Each structure stands twice: as C-alpha cells, then as structure tokens.
Amino acid sequence: MQIEILGLRHQLAALQRQKKRVSPRAADRLLWVLLSRIWKQWRSALVVVKPETVIAWHRKGFRLYWRGRVGQGRVLSG
C-alpha cells in the first residue's frame, strides 16, 4: 500500500511541476523502473490523461444528463 501511495504522490508532484504538458524526467523514469520491480500491479496506479480527454468526458456526461431530464419532462420553462 505504501508503494502505491508513493507512486500516486509522485504523479501528483510531476503534474504540479509542469504547466502545460507532463513529460517525465530521467528521475521519474528511474522511480517507475524501481517501482515496477518491487510492485507487480504498478500499472494500476499509473494514470496520465490529457486535459482534452477529461473535458470530453464532462461534456458527454452533461449531454447525457440533460438528455435524460428533457426526455422525462423535467425541464422548467422560463
């Protein structure tokens, strides 16, 4: 569990030091090599998602939400 927390904290630190695009440094790669040797499920904690992907997910969810409300006649007219 502690190794997983270390990996997740490292990802947060890498995201915070980059402004636009996260590009791993040599030290980042070394850490993940070491983690992969002692932690078999290291890939489950490694998540890097582009901001455009998150925005697309939010837009899709918003559309689905409002489609359901309109279909059920719950939208208030102004």
N, C-alpha and C positions, 0 to 999 in steps of 0.2 A: 504494500500500500504506500509506503514511504517513497519508493522508487517512482510510482505513478505520480504522486504529488510533485516530486522533483521534476519530472518531465513536463507536467502541466504548468508548473511555475516558470519553467524555462521558456515555454512557448509564450506565456504572457509577457515575460521580460523581452523577448525578441520582438513581439508585436509593439510594445511600448517604445522601443528604441528606434523603430522605423516609422517614418511619416507616411509614405505612400505605399511602397511595396516591400514586403518582407523577403529579404534574401539572406539565407543562412551563411554565417561566417564559418571559418575553419574550426573555431572552438565549438560552435553549435553542432557541426557535423561530428566532431570528436565525441561530444557528450552523447549523441544519439547512437554512435557506434558502440560506446561503452555500455549504454543502457540496453541496447539490443542483445548484447552478450550475456547479461545477467537477468534480463526481464523478457520472458518469452512472448508476452502479449503487448509489447511496446507499441505496436501499430494501432491498437485500440485507443490510445491517448493522443496520437499524432493527427491533429486535425488542422488543416490550413485551408481556409475558404476565402475566396475572393469577395470583396465587398459587393460587387455587382451580383453575385450569386445570392447573397443574403437579401439584397434589395428585391431581387426577382421573387424569392420565396415570400417575402412580406406582401408584395403586390398580388401574387397569386392567392394567398390566404385572404387578403382583403376582398378581392373579387369574389371568391367562394363564399365568404361571409355575407356580403351584400346580395349576392345572387339568391342565397337561401332566405334572406329577410324579405326580399321583393317577392319571391315565389310564394311566401306564406302570408302575404298581405300585411306585413307589419310596418311598412314604411309610412311615416307620418307625412301628410302633405302640408306644405307651409303656407 
